């Protein structure tokens, strides 16, 4: 077996070639650029060996390896992706006190040469980049949601200063009229001094949305008696924040529409689970990647970081431990977001959740048990192609 270790960089990569059987360095560490010419020079260096005898290793870190990984997979090479923590640990176990690109290529070769029962890397033979776009979109959705919550919290802080009674006039926040008023007037003082006809224009909108019971006259009356503090700075912030929130919501709408298209096209069996939407289903599938990489459901539980720590010595075994929180934080976040809808929409999950509560476990702990049960169900559905049926869980 011929091992090729590649240390990834932004503009150039470093590689070395090692014979696994003898440990001989067949090609000393050399650089090649992160472009077409550089990729061709790498292929030229390894073309003298049979593709079936080559295992290429690289760290699964950042995004700089994406282009090279896709190029190698398109050319039918087998690639081993390694967690950077594994490489760092291997270097320390060897007593290494120096870290540089040439030495890292040899360390990567040592890692993929491992004959351990549990391999410290995952092998990729088939181009699985069809899930790349879904993963990027669902992660972008998560990031925009977090950003949206930050802007909404800042907006509420500004409203509490200039018009603290404003939210009590509406049954729900961030509707069309709600945002129109904030964008146009931004404070109780401005509303109190505005012409009633200008205020009425904020209540006008197109479409079939439900009309609110609040009138322009009522709004102006409350504004006149408001305890809000006039502030030019807060008014400017409110207008800017409203614009930012509306922009983010437009972006989320565009993303969710595209995610739904991917979901409908994929038509995964996990969508048959009540409580899982197009977004959450796509997020789970994209984060897990190729289900064939997992031999049992416990592996995806570990990958999601929802497996509890197991701590045991000769004289002590911990009875209560936290979850590991290792693996994909986006997958873990999606699972915690959907578990309550899944519990509420399925009698078996609801019974299991109540059983854990009756055993003295807290709400969050019971959720964790349900998430692990859900992941076992998801693993079964994805590996068998079977539709979800509550009867099979009883």
DABEL-V940809 format. One record per helix or strand. SS is the DSSP state (h for helix, s for strand). FROM is the first residue (numbers start at 1). TO is the last residue. If there is no record, write none. Layout:
BEGIN
[[SS,FROM,TO] [SS,FROM,TO]]
END
This chain:
BEGIN
[[s,2,7] [s,12,19] [s,25,33] [h,36,46] [h,51,53] [s,54,59] [h,66,74] [s,79,82] [h,84,93] [h,101,112] [s,122,124] [h,129,162] [h,167,169] [h,176,184] [h,188,193] [h,196,201] [h,216,224] [h,232,266] [h,269,272] [h,278,288] [h,291,293] [h,297,304] [s,308,308] [s,312,312] [s,317,317] [s,323,323] [h,329,345] [h,347,358] [h,363,384] [h,390,393]]
END
